Amino acid sequence: MSISTISPKQLHDAVQAGQDVELIDVRTPVEFREVHVSFARNVPLDQLDAANIAAGRSGSGQPLYVICRSGGRGKQACEKLFAAGFTNVVNVEGGTQAWDQAALPVVRGQQAMSLERQVRIAAGSLVVVGSVLGAFVSPYWIGLAAFVGAGLVFAGITDTCGMGMLLARMPWNKVSGPSNTSSAACRVGGFLLAALILAPATTFAAEHTSDTLATVKRGLAEKKAVLVDVREKKEWEEGHLSDAVLLPLSTLAKGVSKEELTSVLSKDKVIYLHCAAGGRCLKAATLLKKQGYDARPLKPGYADLLKAGFSTAVGQ
């Protein structure tokens, strides 16, 4: 299938010559509001309905022109219309960007972030988040970065972008009222986008528990809690608390099956974790929280717990 194209100047000349030109702009409403060809009407790609367009056309024999930002979404729209039975569809080369650069008439409104920029920001952020979590929390998070990379490769090969289609449906890419309301929606949308991007990093993030050491001791005495030492085996052998069980952070980070964890820990009990200085137990708690455990890392380290009256089984 070969899609016909036309340059912005050729289309403008056709309008100047008095031809009846129908042009639909398939960008998001917010992008359309920022700048659009003066005689274009907005039909976002994610809302493109061939039947509605056919019903609203005055002359079915005339070409239907399609424009977007730079040509990519316009091509997708043409393919969608071709599949629905339209035979005379023309994509505007270079999109609104090329039209504007040619100094042809446009209508300008409130400035907005293009969908292409949103995709780059979202994809890049997800790759960074996946890489950081993979390095410091669990190697499994590297899969997030790989997934995004595969999606970008697929988008390049097929010239379609699932992330772009998803973002186009977000509230900040809609125009639902006066400009001040839309501006507020865009700001709220920006926060939602940031939350969506950062959610994987924060959903299970652990903080040191506010439970007092007296509460910890009481929970252990009443068998309502378990104390877990996440230091390495060598450290454990040099000295450990008599009430603790060993579950090194390195073992958790490599991946422990649910069956193995269940044999050591119970989800019916509070899991208090400690290490040498309070750092490693935060990472271990994050991993256990993902598995559904009530994991509470202790800020005091091993030496501090000894001073607080916790008994030792080996060493000093």
N, C-alpha and C positions, 0 to 999 in steps of 0.2 A: 504494500500500500504506500503510495507516494502522496505526501501532503503538499498541497500548493502553498506557496508563500508570496508575500508582497512586501515591498519596502515601505517604510513610513511615508516617504515623499510621494510614492506612486499612489498610495491610498489617499493622501491629502489632496493630490492633484485631481483624483476622481471626484472627491467631494466638492472641490472648487469648480469642477466642470458641470456640476449640477446632478451628478449621479446619486441615486438613492442608495446610501450605504448603511448597512446595519453592522454595528461593531459591539461585541460583548467582551468585557474585561473580566477574566476569570481569577483575578487576585482576591485576597481577603478584603472585606469592607474597609478595614483600617488602612490598608495599603491604597485602596481606591480613593479614600478620602484625602490622603496626603497629596496625590497628584494623579490626574487621569486625563485621557484625551477628551476634549470638550463634548464630543457627540457619542461617547461610549456609555454603555449601561453595564452595571455591575451584576455579574452572575458568578459567584464564587465556585471554583472547581469542585469543592466537596458538596455543593448543592446543585450542580449542573443536571438538569432534567431535560432530556431531549424532547419529550412529549410536550412539556410546557413551552419550550422554545418554539416548536413547530406550530403550536396553537396560537402563539402570539405574533407570528410573522405575517406581514402584509403581502409579501410576494414570495412564494416558495422557490421561484426560479432564480431569484437574485442570490449572489454569493453571501454567505454568512462569514463575516470576518471575526477572528479571535485574537485577543491580545492579552499579554500578562506583563510580567516585569521585564524579562529578558528573552522569552521565547520558549522556555522549557515547559511550563504549565500550559501554555497555549497549544503546544504540540500534543500534550496529553488530552486536552479538551477536544482537539480535532479528531484524535483517534477514538475518543468516546462517542463523538457525534457520528463519525463514519460507521461505527459499530451499530448505531441506532438507526441507520438508514439515510443519513444526510450524505449527499454526493458532491455538494458544492460548498466546501468549507475551506477557508483560507487563513493561514496563520501569518500574523504580522511579524516580520523579521526584526529581531532585537528587542521587541516589546516596547513598553512605555518608556523604558530607559533610552532606547534609540530614538524614539519619537521626540522626547524632551531634548536630547542632545542635538537633534536636527533643528531646534528652535521652532518647532511647529506648535500650534495653539494647544494649551493644556489648562486645566482648572486645578488650582493649588489650594490645599487646606492644611489641616494640622499635621505636623511631621510625625512619622511613625517608623518603627523598625520593620524592615522587610522580612518576609518569611524565610528567605535564604539565609539572612543573618541569624535569625532565631535558630534555624537548623544547625548552623555552624557552632553557635554558642552551646546549644543543648548537647550536640554530639561530642564536642570537645570537652565539656564539663563532665559528661558521663565517662569518657575515657580517662580523664584525670582522677575522678573519684574511684573508678575501678582499679586503676594502677596503684593509688595510694593505699586503698584497703587491701589490695593483694599483697603489698609489701609489708604492711604493719598489722593487719588483722588476720586475714586468711588468704592463702594462695588461690582459693576458689573464686575470689572476687576478680581475678584477672579475666575470668570468663565474661564479665560485663564489658570490659574494654574490647575483647575479641568479638563479642556479639555486635557492638556498635561498629567496629571496623568492617565486619562482614556485611552489615547493613549498608554501609557507605559504598562498598564494592558492588553490591547488588544494585543500589540506586544508580551508580555510574553505568553499569552494564545495561540495565533496563530503561534508564532515563525516567525512573519513577522513584518517589521518596515517601515511604510510609510515615517517617517521622514528620515530614512536612505536612502531609495530609492530617496527621493527628494534631499538630500545632495549629493548623488552620481552623480547627474546630474549637480552640480554646477561647475563653471569654474575652481576653484582651485583643483578639483579632476580629471581634464583632463590633458593630456600631449599632447601639440600641436607643440612642437618645441624643440630647444636645451635646455639644462639644465638651462641656465641662464634665458631663457624666461619662462620656467616652474616655476622657483623659483619666478620670478616676479608675475606670475599669481597666485601662491599660496598666496603671500603676499596681492595682491589685493583681492583675494578671502576671506582672513581672515577679511579684512575690510568690505567686503560685508556681510559676515556672522554676524559680529558684528552689522552692520547697520540693518540687517534683525531682529536680536534679540531685538535691542533697539528701533526699529521704533515705536512700540506701545507706548513707554514711551515718545517719543519726538515729534511725529507728531502734537499733539495738545497742547504741553506745551506752557503756556503763559508767557510773560515777561511784566514788567511795560512799559506802553506806553511812547513814546518820545514826545507825543503831550503836548504842554504847557497848563497851566491852562487857559490862555487867549483863546486858541483854544477851550478848553472844554466849556468855558462860551459862546463863539460865537456859537458853535454848539447847545448848549441848547437854546440860544436865538432865533436861526433860525429854531428851531424844527427839526434839522437834527440829533440830538443826544438825548440820554436818560441817565440820571444819576441813577445808581442802588446802593443802600446801602445793602451790604451783611452781615451786622451785625445781631445779634439776635433781636427779637422783644422788649425785655426788654431794650436793649441799644437804640433802635430806639425811644421808648417812653420817654426815659430820655432826648432826644435831637436829632434832625435830620435836614438835609438840606431841605429847602423848595422845591427845584427842584427835589429831589430824590424820587424814589419809593423803597419800601422794598421788597427784595427777599433774605432771609437768606441763607447763605452757607449750613446750616444744611438741609434746605428744598431741595436745589439743589442736595446735596449729596445723599439724600434718593431716589431721582428720581422724576422728574416732567415731566408729559406728554407734548407732543408737543402742544396739544391744550391749556393746562394751560399756557405754556410759551408764546404762540402766543397772548393770551388774555392780557398779561402784556407787552411783548416786540415785537418790529417789526424788521424784518431782513433788512428792508430798511433804518434803522437808525444805527448810531454808538452807541454801548453800553459801556458807561464809568462806571466802577465799583470802589467803594471805601469801606473801612472798617475802623477799628480803627487805624491800623498802617501799612497797605499795604501788609499784609501777606495773609489774607483770600481771598482778592479779586483776587489774583493770581490763587488760586484753583478754585474759582467760574468762572473766565474767561476761564480756561481750560475746564471746563464742558460745558460752553456755546459755545465755539468754536467747540466742537464736534457736537453740534446741528446746526452748520452753521451760528452762529451769529458773527458779527464783534465786538468782546468783547475786550475792552482795559482797563486793570486794572491800577488804579492810584497809584503811589507810596506815595503821601501825604495822611496821615490819616485824620480822621474826624476833629480833632482839627486844623490840618494844613490847611485844606480847609476853616475852619471858619476864620483863620487869613488871608487867601488869599482873603477874601471878599465874600465868598459864604454865603448866608443868611440862618439863622436857623429858623425853624418853631416852635420848642418847646425847652425849656431849654436854657442853656447857650452855 
